[in-house]
Amino acid sequence: VIAVGAIDDGDRLAGFSSRGSNLWLVAPGVRILSTYRGGGYQRLSGTSMAAPHVTATCALLLSREPTLSPAALREILAASAERLSGLSKEEQGFGLVRAERALSFLRR
């Protein structure tokens, strides 16, 4: 399990975001343009908008290195996250998910 919190476009923690010692990462989760039932698009907010950013980063990593274990994925995500100033460890975990940084760990 990777617990994901949500931040806004100013890197501030969303009021509805998860918090606490089990939080692993944060990702954009406020006013995210998404598909919407019935067709079309709508701007939505929630940790359900933030979690796909982390899932997509995991998918990118696995597309490059299919043998990565869940533990290795978590380690790369933690090591490549960007610490956000103004947020505590309980508000951001290891920081903001950064796909490009995570992919760079595979080139080492």
N, CA, C and O atoms as a GROMACS GRO file, in nm:
protein
  432
    1VAL      N    1   0.085  -0.118   0.000
    1VAL     CA    2   0.000   0.000   0.000
    1VAL      C    3   0.089   0.124   0.000
    1VAL      O    4   0.188   0.131   0.073
    2ILE      N    5   0.052   0.218  -0.082
    2ILE     CA    6   0.120   0.348  -0.084
    2ILE      C    7   0.012   0.453  -0.058
    2ILE      O    8  -0.073   0.477  -0.143
    3ALA      N    9   0.016   0.515   0.059
    3ALA     CA   10  -0.082   0.617   0.094
    3ALA      C   11  -0.043   0.748   0.027
    3ALA      O   12   0.071   0.793   0.036
    4VAL      N   13  -0.141   0.810  -0.043
    4VAL     CA   14  -0.115   0.931  -0.121
    4VAL      C   15  -0.203   1.044  -0.073
    4VAL      O   16  -0.325   1.029  -0.059
    5GLY      N   17  -0.141   1.159  -0.048
    5GLY     CA   18  -0.213   1.280  -0.013
    5GLY      C   19  -0.224   1.370  -0.134
    5GLY      O   20  -0.163   1.343  -0.238
    6ALA      N   21  -0.300   1.478  -0.121
    6ALA     CA   22  -0.324   1.568  -0.234
    6ALA      C   23  -0.275   1.709  -0.202
    6ALA      O   24  -0.291   1.759  -0.091
    7ILE      N   25  -0.215   1.771  -0.305
    7ILE     CA   26  -0.175   1.910  -0.296
    7ILE      C   27  -0.244   1.988  -0.407
    7ILE      O   28  -0.294   1.931  -0.504
    8ASP      N   29  -0.245   2.121  -0.390
    8ASP     CA   30  -0.302   2.207  -0.495
    8ASP      C   31  -0.191   2.258  -0.586
    8ASP      O   32  -0.076   2.217  -0.572
    9ASP      N   33  -0.224   2.346  -0.679
    9ASP     CA   34  -0.124   2.393  -0.774
    9ASP      C   35  -0.023   2.490  -0.713
    9ASP      O   36   0.071   2.532  -0.780
   10GLY      N   37  -0.041   2.526  -0.587
   10GLY     CA   38   0.055   2.607  -0.514
   10GLY      C   39   0.138   2.525  -0.417
   10GLY      O   40   0.204   2.580  -0.329
   11ASP      N   41   0.135   2.394  -0.433
   11ASP     CA   42   0.207   2.299  -0.346
   11ASP      C   43   0.162   2.308  -0.200
   11ASP      O   44   0.240   2.280  -0.108
   12ARG      N   45   0.036   2.347  -0.179
   12ARG     CA   46  -0.022   2.349  -0.046
   12ARG      C   47  -0.106   2.223  -0.027
   12ARG      O   48  -0.169   2.175  -0.121
   13LEU      N   49  -0.107   2.172   0.093
   13LEU     CA   50  -0.186   2.053   0.123
   13LEU      C   51  -0.334   2.085   0.110
   13LEU      O   52  -0.383   2.184   0.164
   14ALA      N   53  -0.406   2.000   0.038
   14ALA     CA   54  -0.550   2.017   0.024
   14ALA      C   55  -0.617   1.990   0.158
   14ALA      O   56  -0.574   1.902   0.232
   15GLY      N   57  -0.722   2.064   0.188
   15GLY     CA   58  -0.791   2.048   0.315
   15GLY      C   59  -0.846   1.908   0.337
   15GLY      O   60  -0.858   1.864   0.451
   16PHE      N   61  -0.879   1.837   0.230
   16PHE     CA   62  -0.937   1.703   0.240
   16PHE      C   63  -0.830   1.593   0.239
   16PHE      O   64  -0.862   1.475   0.250
   17SER      N   65  -0.704   1.630   0.227
   17SER     CA   66  -0.597   1.533   0.208
   17SER      C   67  -0.574   1.442   0.328
   17SER      O   68  -0.599   1.479   0.442
   18SER      N   69  -0.527   1.325   0.297
   18SER     CA   70  -0.480   1.234   0.401
   18SER      C   71  -0.358   1.296   0.468
   18SER      O   72  -0.284   1.373   0.406
   19ARG      N   73  -0.337   1.261   0.594
   19ARG     CA   74  -0.222   1.308   0.672
   19ARG      C   75  -0.180   1.196   0.765
   19ARG      O   76  -0.256   1.101   0.786
   20GLY      N   77  -0.061   1.206   0.820
   20GLY     CA   78  -0.020   1.114   0.924
   20GLY      C   79   0.110   1.041   0.893
   20GLY      O   80   0.169   1.058   0.787
   21SER      N   81   0.150   0.961   0.988
   21SER     CA   82   0.280   0.892   0.979
   21SER      C   83   0.283   0.786   0.870
   21SER      O   84   0.392   0.745   0.828
   22ASN      N   85   0.168   0.740   0.821
   22ASN     CA   86   0.166   0.639   0.715
   22ASN      C   87   0.160   0.699   0.575
   22ASN      O   88   0.166   0.625   0.476
   23LEU      N   89   0.149   0.831   0.565
   23LEU     CA   90   0.145   0.895   0.434
   23LEU      C   91   0.279   0.875   0.364
   23LEU      O   92   0.384   0.898   0.424
   24TRP      N   93   0.276   0.833   0.239
   24TRP     CA   94   0.399   0.801   0.166
   24TRP      C   95   0.440   0.915   0.072
   24TRP      O   96   0.557   0.953   0.068
   25LEU      N   97   0.343   0.969  -0.005
   25LEU     CA   98   0.371   1.072  -0.105
   25LEU      C   99   0.252   1.165  -0.119
   25LEU      O  100   0.142   1.136  -0.071
   26VAL      N  101   0.275   1.278  -0.185
   26VAL     CA  102   0.166   1.365  -0.227
   26VAL      C  103   0.175   1.383  -0.379
   26VAL      O  104   0.280   1.364  -0.439
   27ALA      N  105   0.063   1.421  -0.438
   27ALA     CA  106   0.055   1.445  -0.581
   27ALA      C  107  -0.056   1.547  -0.605
   27ALA      O  108  -0.140   1.568  -0.518
   28PRO      N  109  -0.058   1.609  -0.723
   28PRO     CA  110  -0.167   1.703  -0.753
   28PRO      C  111  -0.304   1.637  -0.739
   28PRO      O  112  -0.327   1.527  -0.790
   29GLY      N  113  -0.394   1.705  -0.669
   29GLY     CA  114  -0.526   1.647  -0.647
   29GLY      C  115  -0.639   1.749  -0.641
   29GLY      O  116  -0.750   1.715  -0.600
   30VAL      N  117  -0.612   1.873  -0.679
   30VAL     CA  118  -0.713   1.978  -0.673
   30VAL      C  119  -0.739   2.031  -0.814
   30VAL      O  120  -0.646   2.073  -0.884
   31ARG      N  121  -0.866   2.028  -0.855
   31ARG     CA  122  -0.909   2.077  -0.986
   31ARG      C  123  -0.833   2.011  -1.100
   31ARG      O  124  -0.782   2.078  -1.190
   32ILE      N  125  -0.826   1.879  -1.097
   32ILE     CA  126  -0.759   1.800  -1.199
   32ILE      C  127  -0.858   1.771  -1.311
   32ILE      O  128  -0.968   1.721  -1.286
   33LEU      N  129  -0.821   1.802  -1.435
   33LEU     CA  130  -0.907   1.773  -1.548
   33LEU      C  131  -0.912   1.622  -1.568
   33LEU      O  132  -0.809   1.558  -1.587
   34SER      N  133  -1.032   1.568  -1.566
   34SER     CA  134  -1.050   1.423  -1.573
   34SER      C  135  -1.171   1.389  -1.660
   34SER      O  136  -1.259   1.472  -1.682
   35THR      N  137  -1.173   1.266  -1.707
   35THR     CA  138  -1.293   1.220  -1.775
   35THR      C  139  -1.407   1.216  -1.674
   35THR      O  140  -1.385   1.204  -1.553
   36TYR      N  141  -1.529   1.224  -1.726
   36TYR     CA  142  -1.645   1.228  -1.636
   36TYR      C  143  -1.752   1.135  -1.690
   36TYR      O  144  -1.768   1.119  -1.811
   37ARG      N  145  -1.827   1.076  -1.599
   37ARG     CA  146  -1.932   0.981  -1.641
   37ARG      C  147  -2.029   1.049  -1.736
   37ARG      O  148  -2.062   1.167  -1.720
   38GLY      N  149  -2.072   0.973  -1.833
   38GLY     CA  150  -2.161   1.028  -1.934
   38GLY      C  151  -2.088   1.093  -2.050
   38GLY      O  152  -2.150   1.140  -2.145
   39GLY      N  153  -1.956   1.097  -2.041
   39GLY     CA  154  -1.876   1.158  -2.148
   39GLY      C  155  -1.827   1.296  -2.110
   39GLY      O  156  -1.881   1.361  -2.020
   40GLY      N  157  -1.728   1.337  -2.177
   40GLY     CA  158  -1.673   1.470  -2.153
   40GLY      C  159  -1.571   1.472  -2.041
   40GLY      O  160  -1.521   1.369  -1.996
   41TYR      N  161  -1.542   1.594  -1.996
   41TYR     CA  162  -1.439   1.616  -1.895
   41TYR      C  163  -1.492   1.711  -1.789
   41TYR      O  164  -1.583   1.790  -1.813
   42GLN      N  165  -1.432   1.700  -1.672
   42GLN     CA  166  -1.469   1.789  -1.562
   42GLN      C  167  -1.347   1.802  -1.472
   42GLN      O  168  -1.265   1.711  -1.463
   43ARG      N  169  -1.336   1.916  -1.404
   43ARG     CA  170  -1.229   1.934  -1.306
   43ARG      C  171  -1.278   1.875  -1.173
   43ARG      O  172  -1.383   1.913  -1.122
   44LEU      N  173  -1.199   1.783  -1.120
   44LEU     CA  174  -1.235   1.713  -0.997
   44LEU      C  175  -1.122   1.727  -0.895
   44LEU      O  176  -1.007   1.750  -0.930
   45SER      N  177  -1.158   1.712  -0.769
   45SER     CA  178  -1.060   1.720  -0.661
   45SER      C  179  -1.075   1.600  -0.569
   45SER      O  180  -1.185   1.548  -0.549
   46GLY      N  181  -0.964   1.556  -0.514
   46GLY     CA  182  -0.965   1.447  -0.418
   46GLY      C  183  -0.836   1.368  -0.423
   46GLY      O  184  -0.757   1.380  -0.516
   47THR      N  185  -0.818   1.287  -0.321
   47THR     CA  186  -0.700   1.200  -0.325
   47THR      C  187  -0.716   1.097  -0.437
   47THR      O  188  -0.618   1.038  -0.481
   48SER      N  189  -0.840   1.077  -0.482
   48SER     CA  190  -0.862   0.987  -0.596
   48SER      C  191  -0.812   1.050  -0.726
   48SER      O  192  -0.801   0.980  -0.827
   49MET      N  193  -0.784   1.178  -0.726
   49MET     CA  194  -0.720   1.244  -0.840
   49MET      C  195  -0.568   1.242  -0.824
   49MET      O  196  -0.495   1.247  -0.923
   50ALA      N  197  -0.520   1.235  -0.701
   50ALA     CA  198  -0.376   1.234  -0.674
   50ALA      C  199  -0.316   1.094  -0.693
   50ALA      O  200  -0.206   1.081  -0.747
   51ALA      N  201  -0.386   0.993  -0.649
   51ALA     CA  202  -0.332   0.857  -0.655
   51ALA      C  203  -0.293   0.812  -0.795
   51ALA      O  204  -0.192   0.742  -0.809
   52PRO      N  205  -0.367   0.848  -0.901
   52PRO     CA  206  -0.326   0.806  -1.035
   52PRO      C  207  -0.188   0.859  -1.078
   52PRO      O  208  -0.122   0.796  -1.160
   53HIS      N  209  -0.145   0.972  -1.023
   53HIS     CA  210  -0.011   1.022  -1.054
   53HIS      C  211   0.095   0.924  -1.005
   53HIS      O  212   0.194   0.898  -1.074
   54VAL      N  213   0.074   0.869  -0.887
   54VAL     CA  214   0.168   0.772  -0.830
   54VAL      C  215   0.158   0.639  -0.906
   54VAL      O  216   0.259   0.576  -0.935
   55THR      N  217   0.036   0.597  -0.936
   55THR     CA  218   0.015   0.473  -1.011
   55THR      C  219   0.082   0.482  -1.148
   55THR      O  220   0.147   0.386  -1.191
   56ALA      N  221   0.067   0.594  -1.215
   56ALA     CA  222   0.130   0.611  -1.347
   56ALA      C  223   0.282   0.608  -1.338
   56ALA      O  224   0.348   0.553  -1.426
   57THR      N  225   0.337   0.666  -1.232
   57THR     CA  226   0.482   0.662  -1.214
   57THR      C  227   0.529   0.519  -1.194
   57THR      O  228   0.631   0.478  -1.248
   58CYS      N  229   0.454   0.442  -1.116
   58CYS     CA  230   0.487   0.299  -1.099
   58CYS      C  231   0.479   0.225  -1.232
   58CYS      O  232   0.565   0.142  -1.262
   59ALA      N  233   0.378   0.256  -1.311
   59ALA     CA  234   0.362   0.190  -1.441
   59ALA      C  235   0.479   0.225  -1.534
   59ALA      O  236   0.528   0.139  -1.606
   60LEU      N  237   0.522   0.351  -1.532
   60LEU     CA  238   0.638   0.389  -1.613
   60LEU      C  239   0.763   0.313  -1.570
   60LEU      O  240   0.838   0.262  -1.654
   61LEU      N  241   0.784   0.305  -1.440
   61LEU     CA  242   0.901   0.232  -1.390
   61LEU      C  243   0.896   0.086  -1.432
   61LEU      O  244   0.997   0.029  -1.476
   62LEU      N  245   0.779   0.025  -1.418
   62LEU     CA  246   0.766  -0.117  -1.454
   62LEU      C  247   0.775  -0.139  -1.604
   62LEU      O  248   0.815  -0.247  -1.648
   63SER      N  249   0.738  -0.039  -1.683
   63SER     CA  250   0.751  -0.054  -1.828
   63SER      C  251   0.898  -0.058  -1.870
   63SER      O  252   0.934  -0.118  -1.971
   64ARG      N  253   0.982   0.008  -1.792
   64ARG     CA  254   1.126   0.008  -1.819
   64ARG      C  255   1.197  -0.109  -1.753
   64ARG      O  256   1.295  -0.162  -1.807
   65GLU      N  257   1.147  -0.149  -1.636
   65GLU     CA  258   1.212  -0.256  -1.559
   65GLU      C  259   1.104  -0.345  -1.498
   65GLU      O  260   1.070  -0.329  -1.381
   66PRO      N  261   1.051  -0.440  -1.577
   66PRO     CA  262   0.937  -0.522  -1.534
   66PRO      C  263   0.963  -0.609  -1.411
   66PRO      O  264   0.868  -0.656  -1.348
   67THR      N  265   1.087  -0.630  -1.376
   67THR     CA  266   1.118  -0.719  -1.263
   67THR      C  267   1.127  -0.645  -1.130
   67THR      O  268   1.159  -0.706  -1.028
   68LEU      N  269   1.100  -0.514  -1.128
   68LEU     CA  270   1.105  -0.440  -1.002
   68LEU      C  271   1.005  -0.497  -0.903
   68LEU      O  272   0.889  -0.523  -0.937
   69SER      N  273   1.050  -0.517  -0.782
   69SER     CA  274   0.961  -0.566  -0.676
   69SER      C  275   0.881  -0.449  -0.619
   69SER      O  276   0.918  -0.333  -0.638
   70PRO      N  277   0.772  -0.479  -0.550
   70PRO     CA  278   0.698  -0.370  -0.482
   70PRO      C  279   0.788  -0.291  -0.388
   70PRO      O  280   0.775  -0.169  -0.379
   71ALA      N  281   0.877  -0.358  -0.317
   71ALA     CA  282   0.968  -0.288  -0.225
   71ALA      C  283   1.061  -0.194  -0.302
   71ALA      O  284   1.087  -0.083  -0.258
   72ALA      N  285   1.110  -0.240  -0.417
   72ALA     CA  286   1.198  -0.155  -0.498
   72ALA      C  287   1.122  -0.034  -0.552
   72ALA      O  288   1.177   0.076  -0.556
   73LEU      N  289   0.998  -0.053  -0.593
   73LEU     CA  290   0.916   0.060  -0.640
   73LEU      C  291   0.900   0.163  -0.528
   73LEU      O  292   0.916   0.283  -0.551
   74ARG      N  293   0.867   0.117  -0.410
   74ARG     CA  294   0.849   0.209  -0.297
   74ARG      C  295   0.978   0.284  -0.266
   74ARG      O  296   0.976   0.404  -0.237
   75GLU      N  297   1.090   0.213  -0.272
   75GLU     CA  298   1.220   0.274  -0.245
   75GLU      C  299   1.252   0.383  -0.348
   75GLU      O  300   1.297   0.492  -0.311
   76ILE      N  301   1.228   0.355  -0.474
   76ILE     CA  302   1.253   0.454  -0.580
   76ILE      C  303   1.160   0.574  -0.564
   76ILE      O  304   1.204   0.689  -0.575
   77LEU      N  305   1.033   0.549  -0.537
   77LEU     CA  306   0.938   0.660  -0.518
   77LEU      C  307   0.982   0.749  -0.402
   77LEU      O  308   0.976   0.872  -0.413
   78ALA      N  309   1.023   0.689  -0.293
   78ALA     CA  310   1.066   0.766  -0.176
   78ALA      C  311   1.192   0.847  -0.206
   78ALA      O  312   1.200   0.965  -0.172
   79ALA      N  313   1.288   0.783  -0.269
   79ALA     CA  314   1.417   0.849  -0.295
   79ALA      C  315   1.406   0.960  -0.400
   79ALA      O  316   1.484   1.055  -0.397
   80SER      N  317   1.311   0.948  -0.490
   80SER     CA  318   1.299   1.046  -0.599
   80SER      C  319   1.197   1.156  -0.571
   80SER      O  320   1.185   1.249  -0.651
   81ALA      N  321   1.125   1.147  -0.461
   81ALA     CA  322   1.023   1.247  -0.429
   81ALA      C  323   1.088   1.382  -0.399
   81ALA      O  324   1.201   1.389  -0.351
   82GLU      N  325   1.015   1.488  -0.428
   82GLU     CA  326   1.062   1.624  -0.400
   82GLU      C  327   1.002   1.673  -0.269
   82GLU      O  328   0.881   1.684  -0.254
   83ARG      N  329   1.090   1.702  -0.173
   83ARG     CA  330   1.043   1.757  -0.045
   83ARG      C  331   0.987   1.896  -0.069
   83ARG      O  332   1.051   1.980  -0.134
   84LEU      N  333   0.869   1.922  -0.018
   84LEU     CA  334   0.805   2.051  -0.034
   84LEU      C  335   0.823   2.134   0.093
   84LEU      O  336   0.788   2.089   0.202
   85SER      N  337   0.878   2.253   0.078
   85SER     CA  338   0.894   2.340   0.195
   85SER      C  339   0.756   2.382   0.244
   85SER      O  340   0.664   2.400   0.164
   86GLY      N  341   0.744   2.398   0.371
   86GLY     CA  342   0.616   2.440   0.428
   86GLY      C  343   0.523   2.327   0.464
   86GLY      O  344   0.418   2.351   0.525
   87LEU      N  345   0.558   2.204   0.429
   87LEU     CA  346   0.476   2.088   0.467
   87LEU      C  347   0.559   1.996   0.555
   87LEU      O  348   0.676   1.970   0.528
   88SER      N  349   0.496   1.947   0.660
   88SER     CA  350   0.565   1.855   0.750
   88SER      C  351   0.568   1.714   0.691
   88SER      O  352   0.503   1.686   0.590
   89LYS      N  353   0.646   1.627   0.753
   89LYS     CA  354   0.653   1.486   0.712
   89LYS      C  355   0.513   1.424   0.716
   89LYS      O  356   0.480   1.344   0.628
   90GLU      N  357   0.431   1.457   0.815
   90GLU     CA  358   0.296   1.402   0.827
   90GLU      C  359   0.203   1.455   0.721
   90GLU      O  360   0.098   1.395   0.695
   91GLU      N  361   0.238   1.567   0.658
   91GLU     CA  362   0.154   1.626   0.554
   91GLU      C  363   0.198   1.585   0.412
   91GLU      O  364   0.119   1.596   0.318
   92GLN      N  365   0.323   1.537   0.397
   92GLN     CA  366   0.370   1.504   0.263
   92GLN      C  367   0.444   1.372   0.252
   92GLN      O  368   0.482   1.334   0.141
   93GLY      N  369   0.464   1.302   0.360
   93GLY     CA  370   0.542   1.179   0.353
   93GLY      C  371   0.682   1.209   0.302
   93GLY      O  372   0.750   1.296   0.357
   94PHE      N  373   0.725   1.139   0.198
   94PHE     CA  374   0.858   1.164   0.141
   94PHE      C  375   0.857   1.284   0.047
   94PHE      O  376   0.964   1.334   0.010
   95GLY      N  377   0.739   1.332   0.008
   95GLY     CA  378   0.730   1.449  -0.077
   95GLY      C  379   0.642   1.428  -0.199
   95GLY      O  380   0.561   1.335  -0.205
   96LEU      N  381   0.661   1.516  -0.296
   96LEU     CA  382   0.584   1.516  -0.420
   96LEU      C  383   0.638   1.411  -0.516
   96LEU      O  384   0.758   1.407  -0.543
   97VAL      N  385   0.551   1.327  -0.568
   97VAL     CA  386   0.594   1.226  -0.665
   97VAL      C  387   0.653   1.297  -0.787
   97VAL      O  388   0.596   1.395  -0.836
   98ARG      N  389   0.766   1.248  -0.836
   98ARG     CA  390   0.834   1.307  -0.952
   98ARG      C  391   0.874   1.196  -1.047
   98ARG      O  392   0.976   1.130  -1.027
   99ALA      N  393   0.795   1.175  -1.150
   99ALA     CA  394   0.816   1.065  -1.244
   99ALA      C  395   0.953   1.073  -1.311
   99ALA      O  396   1.022   0.972  -1.323
  100GLU      N  397   0.993   1.192  -1.354
  100GLU     CA  398   1.120   1.203  -1.425
  100GLU      C  399   1.238   1.168  -1.334
  100GLU      O  400   1.335   1.107  -1.380
  101ARG      N  401   1.230   1.205  -1.208
  101ARG     CA  402   1.336   1.168  -1.113
  101ARG      C  403   1.335   1.018  -1.089
  101ARG      O  404   1.440   0.954  -1.084
  102ALA      N  405   1.215   0.962  -1.075
  102ALA     CA  406   1.204   0.818  -1.049
  102ALA      C  407   1.266   0.740  -1.165
  102ALA      O  408   1.339   0.644  -1.142
  103LEU      N  409   1.237   0.779  -1.288
  103LEU     CA  410   1.293   0.710  -1.404
  103LEU      C  411   1.445   0.721  -1.408
  103LEU      O  412   1.513   0.630  -1.455
  104SER      N  413   1.498   0.832  -1.358
  104SER     CA  414   1.644   0.849  -1.359
  104SER      C  415   1.714   0.747  -1.268
  104SER      O  416   1.831   0.717  -1.288
  105PHE      N  417   1.643   0.695  -1.170
  105PHE     CA  418   1.702   0.594  -1.081
  105PHE      C  419   1.728   0.463  -1.154
  105PHE      O  420   1.811   0.384  -1.110
  106LEU      N  421   1.659   0.439  -1.263
  106LEU     CA  422   1.680   0.317  -1.341
  106LEU      C  423   1.803   0.326  -1.429
  106LEU      O  424   1.853   0.224  -1.475
  107ARG      N  425   1.852   0.445  -1.453
  107ARG     CA  426   1.968   0.466  -1.540
  107ARG      C  427   2.098   0.459  -1.463
  107ARG      O  428   2.205   0.467  -1.523
  108ARG      N  429   2.093   0.445  -1.332
  108ARG     CA  430   2.214   0.447  -1.250
  108ARG      C  431   2.287   0.318  -1.256
  108ARG      O  432   2.391   0.302  -1.192
   0.00000   0.00000   0.00000
